[in-house]
Amino acid sequence: MPKHVEKRVLKHSPQQMFDLVADVERYPEFLPWCLGTRITKCDGDVIEADMLIGFRMFRERFGSHVELDRTGMEINVRYTHGPFRYLVNRWHFLPHAEGCEIDFFVDFEFRSRLLQKIIGALFTEAVHRMVRAFEIRAEKTYGTLPAAPHQSHAAEAD
């Protein structure tokens, strides 16, 4: 149902942004509505995690299967259990002259019509706040200086 695609250029390297988004355990420190996370399984670049989200009177726990593709600089999230009918989320971190272009996609639907109606009305603003929270976290973690020049993937293979 609600889908959102956002591209944004940040003055940090793709690796820095990948690492920041991959650090699921730290989400409660900065991500709006994230009350807690718990890694239930970690097998190399595959993480199973539970997240507790809260909004007004609602609190819901859901599980995710997170695949970290370090070579392709992509993070794919697939819903495993909880209040959604489905949830898919993708982050792709691309080299850019100013640092990193983030290509973000999310699509989900809640099982509860009430929750879907409430979130649906606020969806775009909620996603913008979430992406902005990652941007602010990057500034606090890595500073606001431009990222070091990044070679293309083709040049790195040489």
KANOR-V330454 format. One line per field, one symbol per residue. phi: phi as a letter, one per 40 degrees, with the letter a starting at -180 (. if undefined). psi: psi as a letter, one per 20 degrees, with the letter a starting at -180 (. if undefined). A space follows every 10 residues. Layout:
phi: ???
psi: ???
This chain:
phi: .cbabababb cbcdcccdcc cccdccdcca cdgccabacc abbgcbbbab bbbbafccbb babbbbbbbc ccfbbbbbcb ahcccaabab bbbbcadcia ccbbbaaaac cccccccccd cbdccccccc cccccccccc cbgbcdccdb ccdccccc
psi: epqppppqpq lqqhgghggg himhhigihi pqiohqqpph pondkpppqq ppqpocippq pqqqopponh gilqppppph qbjqgqpqpp ppoqqqhjep ppoppqprpq hphggggghg hjgggggghg ghhhgggggh giajqqqqqp qrhghhh.
